[in-house]
Amino acid sequence: MSAEEPQDAADEEDDDLRYFVRIGTTDLDGTKSVERSLREMKGIGKRTARIVTDAAAVDRQATFGLLDDDEIDAVVDAVENLEDHIPEWMANRRNDFFSGETSHKTGSDLEEKRRHDINRMKMIDSYKGVRHKRGQKVRGQRTKSTGRTEGTIGVNVEAIKEEAAEEAAAEDEDE
């Protein structure tokens, strides 16, 4: 009977476990630790996840889905108000072009701002915008030997073997 008791305790833990924790528009894995699960969100890396857990006063090694509602709300609040908890140099939107403010975007907001910035560069025909329009590399990488999208360059051995086999079959039929 004592062998069954730990299994019952594990079943009770599984009942309390949230498999998904939603922050903004992102579903995070509740079976991982808080720090690892936060790193799945766009705009949050290792250091930022550690700062969020410290700001929310949550154990970063705890399983995210087993936290209380208050602790999860504290993590959500820390993520939404991230610019209050991180130094200015760590923000991903410093001196925004339109507002001039420094902020830290996460999730779909970050993707939207990135698309908006690229479209603005394309509209004003800046060097980077022109490179984006053409589908070329933007940040000064080499293009002579890498980034080729037209397909493989060289000999296609399989096609040559197929052609040779067809010719041999045609010669056998002629004889």
Secondary structure, 3 states (H helix, E strand, C coil): CCCHHHHHHHHHHHHHCCCEEEECCEEEECCCEHHHHHCCCCCCCHHHHHHHHHHCCCCCCCEHHHCCHHHHHHHHHHHHCHHHCCCHHHCCECCCCCCCCCECCCCHHHHHHHHHHHHHHHHCCCHHHHHHHHCCCCCCCCCCCCCCCCCCCCCCHHHHHHHHHHHHHHHHHHC
